[in-house]
Amino acid sequence: MNKKLVAALSGGAALMLALTGCSEDNGKKLDDWAKKFCDPAQAQFKQIQDANAAMQTADEGSTDSKKVQQTDSAAFQKISGAYASLAKSLDQAGPPPSEGGEQAQKNAVNELNSLSKGYADLKKQVDGLNTGDKLKFADGLRSLSNGINKLNKQSEDAFKKLESGDVGKAMAGQKGCQNQNASGSPSSGSSTKA
């Protein structure tokens, strides 16, 4: 599988996992809110990590295109479900008790739902790729990489707003939202191999 595709996918997980910052907590209400979101979110973050890791290991260089397709399809399905669950968790947690918290929460929920739909679309696209022709399959994966990068860019601003200031600090203090060192997430731009 294209390493840029894996890196792009990891970007979505990294965006969700980049909830670290200063570890000083600023108030019980913020901590309670962060716990309400972060505790159930932990399993979803792990699901995204695991799906990314599965896609990365699916291509050892000589892996059959059909196997890569099946692995990617299953991973896209898991990532889509994880983002939908994160949106639900964030919606149930309510807006963070901070200035602009309601709008930031609403934007982030919308973006998570958008990511869920986007990954469901990517699953359909990867399912439709021609695995009989390695070159066409590789081109199809490169095309999917562009779609993933677009999805990640769309969600970035809403997360930055949600994670800003005291809210971000409160979230960083919760185990479920701490950066779990995204195992299986390579640094971006490593190789162009498909």
Phi, psi and chi 1 to 4 in degrees:
 res  aa     phi    psi   chi1   chi2   chi3   chi4
   1 MET       -  147.0  175.8  160.4  143.2      -
   2 ASN   -58.9  124.5 -174.1  -38.6      -      -
   3 LYS   -64.5  -30.5  -62.6  -63.8 -176.2 -148.9
   4 LYS   -65.6  -34.6  -74.1 -175.8  179.9  175.8
   5 LEU   -64.0  -45.3  174.8   62.4      -      -
   6 VAL   -62.2  -43.5  173.7      -      -      -
   7 ALA   -62.4  -40.0      -      -      -      -
   8 ALA   -65.1  -42.8      -      -      -      -
   9 LEU   -62.9  -41.2  -72.0  169.3      -      -
  10 SER   -63.3  -29.5  -60.8      -      -      -
  11 GLY   -59.0  -39.4      -      -      -      -
  12 GLY   -63.6  -43.6      -      -      -      -
  13 ALA   -68.2  -40.2      -      -      -      -
  14 ALA   -63.0  -38.3      -      -      -      -
  15 LEU   -60.9  -43.1 -179.9   65.6      -      -
  16 MET   -71.6  -30.7  -69.6  -57.5  -58.1      -
  17 LEU   -88.6   -8.9  -68.6  168.5      -      -
  18 ALA   -81.4   49.3      -      -      -      -
  19 LEU  -103.4   29.3  -59.8  173.9      -      -
  20 THR  -101.1  164.9   59.1      -      -      -
  21 GLY   174.2 -145.5      -      -      -      -
  22 CYS   -65.2  140.5  -59.8      -      -      -
  23 SER   -93.4    5.3   59.8      -      -      -
  24 GLU   -74.9  129.3  -65.0  -63.8  -41.8      -
  25 ASP   -93.3  141.1  -65.1  -30.9      -      -
  26 ASN  -119.4   61.6  -70.7  -23.7      -      -
  27 GLY   119.0  143.9      -      -      -      -
  28 LYS   -65.4  -38.6 -177.0  159.1  174.3   36.9
  29 LYS   -61.4  -44.8  -78.4 -175.1 -179.8  178.4
  30 LEU   -64.4  -42.1  -86.8  175.3      -      -
  31 ASP   -62.6  -43.0  -71.3  -18.2      -      -
  32 ASP   -62.0  -42.8  -70.3  -13.5      -      -
  33 TRP   -62.9  -47.7  176.7   86.7      -      -
  34 ALA   -60.3  -40.6      -      -      -      -
  35 LYS   -63.9  -40.2 -175.2  172.1  178.9   55.4
  36 LYS   -60.2  -36.1 -140.9 -171.8  -73.2 -173.8
  37 PHE   -86.9  -46.2  169.9   65.3      -      -
  38 CYS   -70.5  -36.3  -66.3      -      -      -
  39 ASP   -58.3  -54.1  -78.2   -0.5      -      -
  40 PRO   -72.0  -23.0   19.2  -26.1      -      -
  41 ALA   -70.7  -25.5      -      -      -      -
  42 GLN   -54.8  -44.3 -174.6  174.0   16.1      -
  43 ALA   -64.2  -34.4      -      -      -      -
  44 GLN   -71.5  -40.8  -54.5  -47.6  -42.6      -
  45 PHE   -58.9  -41.7  -66.5  141.3      -      -
  46 LYS   -65.6  -38.6 -176.7  168.8 -179.5   -4.9
  47 GLN   -62.2  -41.1 -169.7  166.4  -32.4      -
  48 ILE   -64.9  -45.3  -68.4  167.2      -      -
  49 GLN   -57.9  -48.3  -82.4 -176.6  -69.9      -
  50 ASP   -62.9  -40.1  -69.2  -11.5      -      -
  51 ALA   -64.7  -42.7      -      -      -      -
  52 ASN   -62.8  -42.4  -76.6  -36.3      -      -
  53 ALA   -63.8  -39.7      -      -      -      -
  54 ALA   -62.5  -41.4      -      -      -      -
  55 MET   -67.0  -38.2  -75.8 -171.7  -73.0      -
  56 GLN   -64.3  -42.4 -176.6 -179.0   -0.2      -
  57 THR   -81.7  -11.1   57.5      -      -      -
  58 ALA   -65.9  -27.3      -      -      -      -
  59 ASP  -112.7   98.8 -177.9   19.2      -      -
  60 GLU   -95.4   14.6  -57.5  -78.9  -55.0      -
  61 GLY   103.8  -35.1      -      -      -      -
  62 SER  -122.4   13.9   61.1      -      -      -
  63 THR   -67.2  138.7  -54.0      -      -      -
  64 ASP   -60.9  137.0  177.9   65.1      -      -
  65 SER   -56.6  -38.1  -64.5      -      -      -
  66 LYS   -63.0  -40.4 -172.8   74.8  176.5  161.0
  67 LYS   -66.4  -42.3  176.9   72.3  174.2  156.9
  68 VAL   -60.9  -43.9  172.6      -      -      -
  69 GLN   -59.7  -46.1 -179.2 -173.5   46.1      -
  70 GLN   -63.8  -42.1  -70.6  168.1  -12.9      -
  71 THR   -64.8  -46.1  -58.8      -      -      -
  72 ASP   -63.9  -41.7  -70.4   -1.8      -      -
  73 SER   -59.8  -47.2  178.1      -      -      -
  74 ALA   -64.3  -39.6      -      -      -      -
  75 ALA   -66.1  -43.8      -      -      -      -
  76 PHE   -60.2  -39.0  -73.0  147.6      -      -
  77 GLN   -62.9  -44.7 -177.8   67.0   43.9      -
  78 LYS   -64.5  -42.7  -75.7 -179.2 -175.9  173.7
  79 ILE   -64.9  -42.0  -67.2  169.7      -      -
  80 SER   -58.5  -46.9  174.3      -      -      -
  81 GLY   -63.9  -38.6      -      -      -      -
  82 ALA   -65.0  -43.6      -      -      -      -
  83 TYR   -65.4  -37.0  -81.0  125.7      -      -
  84 ALA   -64.0  -40.9      -      -      -      -
  85 SER   -67.1  -38.1  -67.0      -      -      -
  86 LEU   -63.4  -40.1  -75.4  168.5      -      -
  87 ALA   -61.9  -42.0      -      -      -      -
  88 LYS   -65.1  -43.2 -173.9  176.5  178.5 -176.1
  89 SER   -61.8  -43.3  -66.6      -      -      -
  90 LEU   -67.8  -38.4 -173.5   54.5      -      -
  91 ASP   -63.6  -43.7 -167.8   43.1      -      -
  92 GLN   -69.0  -29.8  -71.4  174.0  -16.7      -
  93 ALA   -69.4  -23.2      -      -      -      -
  94 GLY    79.0  177.8      -      -      -      -
  95 PRO   -70.9  143.5   16.0  -20.2      -      -
  96 PRO   -65.5  144.9   19.1  -26.0      -      -
  97 PRO   -76.5   74.5   27.4  -31.8      -      -
  98 SER  -151.1  165.9   64.4      -      -      -
  99 GLU   -64.4  126.9 -173.9  179.7  -27.1      -
 100 GLY    76.9    6.6      -      -      -      -
 101 GLY   -62.3  -38.6      -      -      -      -
 102 GLU   -63.8  -45.5 -170.5  170.4  -24.4      -
 103 GLN   -68.4  -40.8 -169.3   59.7   48.5      -
 104 ALA   -62.7  -41.3      -      -      -      -
 105 GLN   -65.8  -45.2 -179.5 -127.3   13.9      -
 106 LYS   -60.2  -44.7 -176.1  178.3  177.4 -177.6
 107 ASN   -62.4  -44.2  -69.8  -15.4      -      -
 108 ALA   -65.6  -40.8      -      -      -      -
 109 VAL   -60.7  -45.1  167.0      -      -      -
 110 ASN   -60.5  -42.1  -72.1  -20.6      -      -
 111 GLU   -67.7  -39.6  -67.3  -58.2  -22.6      -
 112 LEU   -63.2  -42.4  -72.7  165.8      -      -
 113 ASN   -64.1  -37.6  -78.1  -38.5      -      -
 114 SER   -64.3  -42.1  176.5      -      -      -
 115 LEU   -62.8  -41.3  -81.5  168.3      -      -
 116 SER   -58.9  -47.0  176.5      -      -      -
 117 LYS   -65.0  -39.8  -71.6  179.6 -175.9  136.8
 118 GLY   -62.5  -42.8      -      -      -      -
 119 TYR   -70.4  -31.9  -81.3   99.0      -      -
 120 ALA   -63.6  -39.7      -      -      -      -
 121 ASP   -65.0  -40.7  -71.2  -17.1      -      -
 122 LEU   -63.2  -35.5  -71.9  173.4      -      -
 123 LYS   -60.5  -45.5  179.2 -165.4  179.8  -47.3
 124 LYS   -61.3  -41.3  -71.2  177.3 -168.0  167.7
 125 GLN   -66.4  -44.3  -70.0  174.3   40.9      -
 126 VAL   -67.5  -33.8   81.4      -      -      -
 127 ASP   -62.8  -28.7  -73.1  -14.8      -      -
 128 GLY   -90.0   -0.9      -      -      -      -
 129 LEU   -70.7  148.7  -67.4  179.1      -      -
 130 ASN   -81.6  108.1  178.9   -3.7      -      -
 131 THR   -86.9   -8.2   57.0      -      -      -
 132 GLY   -75.8  -21.0      -      -      -      -
 133 ASP  -120.9  107.6 -177.5  -30.7      -      -
 134 LYS   -58.6  -37.3  -81.1 -161.2  174.1 -110.0
 135 LEU   -67.6  -45.0  -77.0  175.3      -      -
 136 LYS   -64.4  -38.0  -76.7 -175.9 -179.2  177.8
 137 PHE   -63.8  -45.5 -176.4   69.1      -      -
 138 ALA   -62.0  -41.5      -      -      -      -
 139 ASP   -62.0  -40.3  -74.5  -15.8      -      -
 140 GLY   -63.0  -40.9      -      -      -      -
 141 LEU   -64.0  -40.0  -71.6  179.2      -      -
 142 ARG   -61.9  -39.5  -86.3 -171.0  -77.2  -78.6
 143 SER   -63.1  -40.7  170.4      -      -      -
 144 LEU   -64.0  -35.6  -69.2  179.7      -      -
 145 SER   -58.8  -40.9  175.9      -      -      -
 146 ASN   -62.4  -40.1  -66.1  -26.4      -      -
 147 GLY   -64.7  -38.4      -      -      -      -
 148 ILE   -66.6  -44.3  -67.9  161.7      -      -
 149 ASN   -59.0  -39.0  -72.0  -29.6      -      -
 150 LYS   -65.1  -43.9 -172.6  176.5  176.5 -173.8
 151 LEU   -59.8  -46.0  -78.2  174.4      -      -
 152 ASN   -63.7  -39.2  -70.8  -22.9      -      -
 153 LYS   -64.7  -40.4 -178.6   66.6 -178.3  142.8
 154 GLN   -62.2  -33.8  -71.4  172.1  -14.4      -
 155 SER   -87.5  -17.1   66.0      -      -      -
 156 GLU   -56.4  -48.0 -155.0  168.2  -65.5      -
 157 ASP   -63.5  -42.7  -71.1  -18.9      -      -
 158 ALA   -63.1  -39.7      -      -      -      -
 159 PHE   -68.1  -39.2  -75.0  113.2      -      -
 160 LYS   -59.6  -41.4  -80.3 -177.4 -175.5  172.7
 161 LYS   -67.2  -43.1  -72.0  175.4 -171.7  165.4
 162 LEU   -63.9  -38.8 -179.1   68.5      -      -
 163 GLU   -91.1    9.7  -62.0  160.6   15.2      -
 164 SER   -81.6  156.9   65.1      -      -      -
 165 GLY    56.1 -138.7      -      -      -      -
 166 ASP   -64.9  -30.3  -68.9  -19.7      -      -
 167 VAL   -63.9  -45.9  174.5      -      -      -
 168 GLY   -61.2  -38.6      -      -      -      -
 169 LYS   -65.6  -41.8  -69.1  175.1 -172.4  174.7
 170 ALA   -64.8  -40.5      -      -      -      -
 171 MET   -66.6  -37.9  -67.8  170.4   82.9      -
 172 ALA   -64.0  -24.8      -      -      -      -
 173 GLY   -81.1   -6.6      -      -      -      -
 174 GLN   -98.8  130.5  -62.3  -61.0  -41.4      -
 175 LYS   -54.8  -41.7 -175.3  179.9  177.5 -168.0
 176 GLY   -64.4  -20.2      -      -      -      -
 177 CYS  -108.6    1.3  -78.3      -      -      -
 178 GLN   -76.8  146.8  -71.5  173.2   -5.2      -
 179 ASN   -58.2  121.2 -171.8  -32.3      -      -
 180 GLN   -97.9   25.6  -59.8  168.7   29.4      -
 181 ASN    57.7   32.9 -166.1   14.5      -      -
 182 ALA     7.7   67.7      -      -      -      -
 183 SER   -60.6  137.1   60.0      -      -      -
 184 GLY    85.7    7.6      -      -      -      -
 185 SER  -107.6  103.4  -61.5      -      -      -
 186 PRO   -75.5  164.7   30.9  -34.6      -      -
 187 SER   -72.4  153.9   57.7      -      -      -
 188 SER   -73.7  158.1   59.0      -      -      -
 189 GLY    72.4   28.2      -      -      -      -
 190 SER   -74.6  -53.4   47.5      -      -      -
 191 SER  -147.5  158.3  159.8      -      -      -
 192 THR  -104.5    9.2   56.1      -      -      -
 193 LYS   -64.1  139.5 -173.8 -175.7   72.6  148.3
 194 ALA  -115.2      -      -      -      -      -
